[in-house]
Amino acid sequence: MKGAVFHGPHQPLAIEEVHMDAPMAREMIVRTVASGVCRSDAHYVDGLYAWPAPAVLGHEASGIVEEVGRLVTKFQPGDHVIANLSVFCGHCEYCHTGRPNLCPKTETRRQAGEEPKLRLASTGEALYDFFDLSSFAERMLLHENAAVKIRDEVPLDVAALISCGVMTGMGAALNCARVEPGSTCAVFGAGGVGLAAIQGCRIAGARRIIAVDVVAKKLDLARELGATDAIDSSAEDPVAAVRELTSGGADYTFDAIGLASVTQQAFDALRPGATATVIGMIPEGDKVALDGFAFLQEKKIQGTDMGSNRALVDMPRYVEFYRRGLLRLDEMVTRHIALDDVNDAFRAMKAGEVARSVIMFE
């Protein structure tokens, strides 16, 4: 099968033939139908985060089950699924206390001495998988807890977005920040994750939702999907603008970009007693400087991993939000591309040309 292989930072992904092993106990093969190109993948390609090479990247995906290994009881061939990068064991302390997204996943991965999931067909060299999924390939070899079954009638291109970007943004608003009805929110960054956070705030009943970005088209789409106001942070101070629009500061702010400077802006834009949530991946080693006096005003800052999700509950719930028209996903898919176009998709994302490029395998 074809896969997009990562050979190290600052190099384009190479489309190569990849060999996949047979499924072991509790594993299954999923035919990849769609995979979104997420900024998280770009962080590793750009060297902002480290990942061992060679590897097959990709982690935001949907597909159809082709083959199940022994002991798989949740799925059968033909099932439509969303890939779940918050793989969980089901019995550790995090899983038992309702935080499966923080599961260490030790038992859901192949152990030392076992056959690797993926190899380069040309040399036989073992490939690392990525976030337990490696969706930039025609098939995925997944633990059964790395997928969630969905209704067959849901288009798989938009379903793929729920796998990461939508889960992360929506979950940040609904699960982590727990946005209250009638509140005011500001979302810094109107890319795929930011647009999902905006929709989460809308679904939660926020009365004012402020989108902050530097790209006019992204701000226009943010308004279409639920933002009541838009701030071009290249033209005005976003902190001052948010404070003015909210009479002193927002109840909830979100950094959906992942830059220390933006995190600081999100925190500074809070009213006393309010909460900032960092969604984006701040580069490893970067520090965030915050005004110490703000903590005497009971301002809070928190992080979130994959929207603090409970995948088995949240993914089907978000699918139903989409079916009922509450969650708008079609507008978030800017373009469909082939696997060969993955490197150009990274370029388009960084240039602000797209909300999401989705690789279609069929």
N, C-alpha and C positions, 0 to 999 in steps of 0.2 A: 504494500500500500504506500501511498505518498504521504509524506509528513514534512512539516517545516522545522528544520533542525537548527538549533542554537549551538554555535561553535565557540561562543565567547562574546563578551561585551564589545560594542562598537563595530560589530560585523553584521551584515544583513543575514536574515535567516535563509538557509539553503533548502530548496525543495528536493528531497531525496527519497529513495525507496527505503522503507522501514519494515522490518520483520516484527510481528507481534506474536508473543507466546500464547499457548492455549490457556484458558482460564483455570485457575486452581479453585480450591474450596472457597465459597462465598464470593467468587468473582464472576464477572460476565463480560461479554463483548457487546459493545454498543456501536452501531453504525452511525457515525457522526453525520447529521443532516445540516446543522448550522453551528457556527462558532463566531461570537462577537470578538472584535479586536479591541481589547481593553488597555487602558493606560498602565495597568499593573504589568502587563507583558512588556511594555516599552521601558519600564523602569529597569528591568533586568537587561534588556538589550542595550540600554544606555549606560549600564554600569552603576546606576544609583543604588541598586541592591545586588547582592551576590547570589549566583546560582551556578551549580556545577555543570560543566559542559563535557561532552555533547548532551543535549537534551531536546525533547520535543516540547515546545511551549504551547500555550493556549489553555484556557480554564473557564470560559463562559460559553456553554454549549448545550445543545439538545440533540436527541437522536432516537434511534429505534433499536431495541434489544434484538440481537441476532442469535446469541448463544449464551447459555447459563452453565456455570460449573456446579459441582455437587454442593449440597447444603444451601443453595440459593432458593429461598422460599417466597420472596416478595415479588419476583418478576418471572415472566416467561417470554419467549421470542414473540416479537410483534408489538410489545408494549412501547408506548411513547414515553420518553423520560426527559427530565431536565437534569443535567449534571450538577452535582453538589460538591463544591470544593471544601465545604465544612464537614468533611467525613467524620463520623463519630463511631466509637466502639459500642456505646449503649450501656456500659456498666461502670465507668470510672466515676470519680467524684463530680466532675463537671457535668457529665451526662445525667447523673442522678439528681443534680441540683438545678436542672433546667438551663444549663449553659453548654449545650453540645458543641457550639461553635468553637469552644476553647479546649475541646478534647485533644489530648496529645497524639492520638491516632496511631500509637505504637502497634497496636494489634491489627490494624486494618491495612498495614503495608507488608510487602514481602520482606522476609528476613534475610540476614546475611547467609550466603551459601545457597539460597534459592535462585532459580533462573530469573534473570531480569525480565521485566515486562516487554521491553523493546530493545531491538538491536538494529544497527545499520546493516542493511542488506548487502552492501558492497564489501564490507570488511568483517562483519560479525561483531563489531565493537558494541558493548553495552551502552544503551542510552538511558539517561536519567529521565524519569517522568516529572511532570510539572504540576505542583499542587494536587497530586494524586489523580490527575485527569489527562493532561497532554491532548488537548482538543484540536490542535492544529494538525490533525491527521485524519485520514478517512475512517478510522475506527479508534475506539477507546477501550482499554481493558480496565474495568472498574471494580472496586469492591462494591458489594450490593448496597452499602450505606453511603456510597458516593453518587447516588441517583435517586430521584423522586419521580414516581409515576404520575402522569397527567392525563387529561382527557384527550382522546385522539383528534377531536375536531379543532383543537387549538393550533394555529399555525406555528410550526417549529422555528421559524426565523425569529418571531417575536418572543417565543417561549425561551429561547436561548438567553435573552437579555435578563430574564429573571435569575438565571444561574449565578450572576455576579453583580453587574451594575445596578439592576433594579433592586435586588435583595439588599445590597449594601446601602444604597441611598434611602429606599423606603424603610428598611429596618432601622437605620440611624434615627429617622424621625419617629417611627411608631414604637420600636422596641427599646431603643437606647435613650433618646431624649424624652420620649413619651409626651409628644406635643399635645397640649390641651386645647379644646375648642375655644375659639375666641382669642387666642394668643397671637403674638406677632413673631415672625420668623425672618431670618435673613440667611440666604444660601450663597456662599462665596464659591463661584465656579458653576457654570451652566453646561458642563459636558454631560456625558451619560449618567454618571452618578449624581451630579448636582440636579439634573432634571428629575431623577427618581426621588431625590430628597424633597424637591419642590412638590411633587405629586403626593408624597407621603404627608407633607404639611397640609396640603389641600384636603386630602382624604380625612385627616385628623380633625379638620374644622377650623384651622387657623384663619383669622380674619384678615391678616395682612401678611403677604409673603413677598419678600424682596429678593430679587435675583441680582447678583453682582458678577460681572464679567467684563472682558475687554472687546468681545466680538459681537457686533450688532446682530448678526443672524442668530447667534445663540441666545441672545436676550429676547429676540422676537419669539423664538420657539419656547423659551421659558414662560413668556406671557401666555402663549397659546395653551400651555400645559398646566397653568395655574398660578403663576406669579402675578401679583397685583401691581407690582412696581418693578422697574429695572434700573440699575445703576451701571453706567459705563465707568469702571474704575480707572480707565486710562485718561478720563477727562475731568474727574472730580474725586475728592477724598471720600472713599466709600464709608469710612467710619462716621465722618461728619454727616454724610447723606443718610445713613441708616438711623443715626440718632435723631435727625430732623424729622424723618418720616414716621418715627415711632415715639416722638415726644420724650426722648431721653435714652433710648436704647431698646433693643429687641428682647423678647422673652427667651428666644432660642436662636442661636446662630450655628452655622455649620461650615466647616472648612472642607469643601469637596474638591480641593486642588492638591493639597499636601505640600505646602511650602511654609517654612517657619514664619515668614513675613505675613502670609495670609492667615495663619493660625492666630498670630498676634492681633491682626485686624478683627478677626471674628470675636476674639475675647474682648477687645476694646469696645466693640459695638454693642455689648450687653448692657442692660439696665441692672441695677442692684438686685441681687437674688436670682439672677438668670443663669442659664447654662449654655456653654459652647461645646460643641461636639466635633472632634477631629475625625473626619472620614478618610481623607486622602493619605497617601503614603509619604510622610515626610522622609526625605533621604536619610539613610543611616548616618549617625554621627551629628546631624544638625541639632542645634539647641534652640529652644523657644524662650524668649525673654518676656516676662509678664510683670506688670506693675503690682508690687506687693500690697499696696493699699487696697487694691480691688478686692482682695480676699476678705478684708474687713467689711466690705459691702456684700459679702456672701455670694460673690460671683464664683461660678464653678466652671471647670474645664474637664472634659473626659474624652477618652478614645473609644473606638468601637471596632470590632473585628467582624467583617462581613455582616454589618447591620445587626450584630448580637442576635443572629437568627436561630430559630428552631425550624430547620428546613422542612421536616415532615409536616409541620403545621403551616408555616408561612408560605412556602411555594404553592401549595394548592389554593391557599387563601388568595394569593396575588393573582393566580390564574383566574379565579372567580371574579376578582375585581376587574380584570381585563374583560372577561365575558360580559359583565354587567355595564361596561363603559366607564367605570370609575377610574381605572388605571389605563392610561393611553400609551400604548407601546408602538403602534404602527408609525406614529410620527417620529419616534426616536430612531428608527432605522433609516439612515440617510441614504445608504446604498448597499446593494448586494454585490459581492465580488467573488472571484475564484481564489483558491489557495495560492496560486502563483502571484497574486496581487497583494500579498500580506505586507510586504515591506512598504509598498506605496500607501497602504492603509495606515501604517505608523506615521508616515509623513503627513497625510491628510489630517490625522488626529491632532498632531502637534501644531499644525497650521490653523486649527480651528475651523476646518472646512466641514466637519461631520460631527453629528452627535454619536453615531455608531456606524461603523462598517461591519457588515455581517458576511462572513465567508459561507457560501453555500456549496455543499458537496454533492447535491443532486437537485 
